[in-house]
């Protein structure tokens, strides 16, 4: 298997001067000498114009001669080489790729919509030019395949009723998922001489057919968690109230009255609406 070969052809500015001298010198001598034989020099000069190679910053030119790989020019500037060489331009700049939103199933089988944002660049021009048919299309296809595989490895989110104790989820573990995605895509694109600079999830949501149900599920989970917190706080407050009343001997409550007081306090503290106070102007028993 061949590898990338860096070459540096002749200086283009010097060759430009030589080609111009041959081209216009042949024309001048043909006129002066009045003989067409000097047109051969003009033809050589004209043919030499096809040998110039302009390489812009962060671009490269892959050089071929009748199907044989000669080398790659990566240094920017003006060069001159055999006019029969075929030049293929390959950009070395970092490129962005925003994939389409794919419908896939996560680890728990829930359909989700997901897309990725990829930053990549070519590092090996030989592999990019000859080891794959079209390296830009190769990036798109392999990125989609990597995203599908990644989505099947992790759940969208954790839910207690599913008994899932996954530490990494697509929604909450952004850094871990991005790192796994970048590694997966980098392994796939290495065959094409492409380096992955960054890969992260650009869009993530439940598929439309279950989005409404999952939203209600998340809301229910949040309500249960909030209620749990409220009850914990209410129990602590009731316990503190009973301790303070007993400690300061403000009132002596038997078990029945304590139960009534606990019931009233729990209703007040855990209720959704504000309680309406009722003043008792009689005895404690009424």
N, C-alpha and C positions, 0 to 999 in steps of 0.2 A: 504493500500500500504506500503510495507516494505521500509526501508531506509538503507543506507550503515552503516555497523557496523565494527568498527576497533577492531581487536584482536591482541594479541601478544602471540604466543605459547611458548613452553618451549625452553630454551637455546639450540641451536643445538650443541655447542661444548661439553657441559656436556653430552648430550645424545649420542654424537658420542663415547665418552669414555665408557659409559655404554654398548652401543650396541657392541662395539669391545670386551669388557670383556666377554659379554654373548656369542658372536659368537666363539671367539678363546678359551674361557674358557671351553665351552661345548666340543669342539674338544679335548682339552688337557685332560679333565677328562675322556672322552670316551677312549682315548688311555691308560691313566694311570690305570683306574679302569677296563678296558677291558669289559665294559658293554655299550650297545647302549642307555641306558635310558638318558644319558646326552646329546644325540643328540637333545633332546627336547629343551634344552637351546640354542643350536646352531641354531635351527629353529626359536626360538624367536628372536635371534640376527639378523638372516638373514631377517626375516620379518620386523625388526625395521629399516633396511636400507631404506625401502620405505617410511618412515615417515619424511625424511629430506626435508626441504624447503629452497631453496636459493633465496633470494630477492635482486636483484641488485638495485643500486641507481636509483631513478625516475622510478621504476617499482612497480607493486603490484601483489599479488596473491589472487584471489578470491577462498575461500574454500567452498566446498560442501560435504555433506554426504548423499549419496543416494538421490540426488535431492533436499536436503534441504540446504538453504543458512546458513552457519555458521558464516562467517565474512570475512573481508578483511585484509590482512597484507600489510602495506605500509612502515614500517620501514625496511631499508635494513639490511641484515645480514643473518646468518644461524640459522634456527629454526627447531624444531621437533614437529610433531603433529601426530595424529592418522594416521597410514598407510593407512587406508581405505578412508581417505579424498581424494577428487578429487581437484586438483589445476589448476586454470585457470589464466594464466598470462595476465595482461593488463598493457600496458605502460602508464606512467604518463608524459612522455616527450612531449614537444611541437612539433607538426608535421606540415609540410607544405603541402598544397594541391593547385596545379595549375590546374584549371579546363580547359576543352576543350573550344575551341572557338565556341560559340553558335551563331546561326543566329536568331535574334529576331527583333521585331518592336519597335521603340521608341514611345514616346507619340504622335508624329505627323504621325505615320504610316510608317516611313522610315525604310527599312530593314538595320540592322547594325550587325556587328560581335563584340562580346564582350566575355571576359573571366575574371576570378577573381583569385586572389592569397589569400589564406586563411591560417592563422596560428591558430591552435587550440590544445587543450589538454583535457584529461579526468579529471574531478574533482569528479565525483560520480561513483564509479566502479559498484555499484549495478544497477543503471539505464543503464549504458553502456553494462553490461553483460546480463541483463534480460528484460529490458523494450523495447529494439529493437532487431531485429534479428541479424543484423551485423552492428555494430556502424560505422565502417569505410565506408561501402557502404552507410549507412544512411547519413554520412557527404557529400559524393559526390552528391547524389540525391537531398538533401535539398539545397545544395549550388547552384546547377543549377537552381532549382525552384526559389530561392531567387533572383538570377541574372536576370531571365526572368521577374519577377515581378518588379524589380527595373528599368529595361530598359523601361518598359511600363509606368512608372510614370514620366519620365523626357524626354525632347527632346534632341536630340544629340547636337544641337546648335540652337542659335537664328538667325532668318532671318527676316528682316524688311518686306519683301513682304508677309510673312505669318501672319503678325499681332500678332506675339507671343511676349509677354512681360515677359516670364519666367525668374526669377532671377537665378534659378538653372538649369544648363544643365550638361549633362554627360561629355562633353569635357572640360568645363572651371571650373566647381565647383567640384574640386577633393576632397577637404576636406569634403564638405557637402554630396556628394554622397557616399564617403567611410564610413562616420558615419552612414548614412541611411542603407547602405548595411550591415555593422557590426551589427546593431541593428536587422535587419530583420533575418539574419542568426542565431544570438544568440538566438532569440525567437524560431526558428525552432529546434535548436540543444539542447535546454535546456531539452527536454524530454529524451534525451539520456545521460544526465549528462555531457555534453561537454561545455567547456567554449571557447568562441571566443576571441583570443588575438588580432588579427588584420585581417581586410578584406579590400581589395582595388582592384580596376580594374587593371588588368594586361595588357589587350589589348582592344583597342577600335578603330573601323574604320567602314566606310560605307561598306555595302555588295558590292561584285564585280560588280553586274549588274547596280548599280547606282553610283559607286565610281567616274567614269570619269565625269558624269554629275554634281555631287556635287562638284568636284574639280573646274570645270569651273564656277560653281555658286559662290563658295568662291572667286575665282579670280576676277569675275565680281564685287562682293561686295567690294573687296579691291580696285579695280580700281575706282569705284564710290566714295568711301570714300576719296581716294587720290585726285581725281579731285575736290571734294568738298573743300578740304583743300587748294588746289592750287588756286581755284577761290576766296576763302575768302582772301587769301594773296594778290592776284593780285588786287582785289578791294581796299584793304587797301593801297597798294603801289600807285595805280593811284590817289586815293583820296589825299594822302600825297603829291604827285608830283604837283597836281593842286593847293593845298593850298600853297606850297612853292613858286611856280611860281607867284601866285597872291600876296603873302605876300611880296616878295622881288622885285616886279615890274620888273621882268626880261623880260617879254613879255606880251602884252595885247591880250588875246584870246577871240574872240566872241564865241557864242554857237556852231556855225558850226565847228570852229577850235578845240574847246574843244572836241566835239564829235569825230572828226577825230583822235585827240591825244589819247583819251580814247580807241578808236577802235584799234589803232596801238599798244598801250601798252598792251592791253588785249591779242592781238594775240601773241605778243612776250612772255609775261609772262606765258600764258596758253598753248602755242604750245608744241608739242612733240619734235620738232627739233629746233635746233638753228636758229635764224632769220638771214637773210643776209641783212646787212645794205645798204641803198641807200642814197647817199649824194645829197642833193638839193643845187645846187650852184646858183639858181635863187632867186626869191622872195618867200615870204611865200605862195603866191597863186599858185605857180607852183612847 
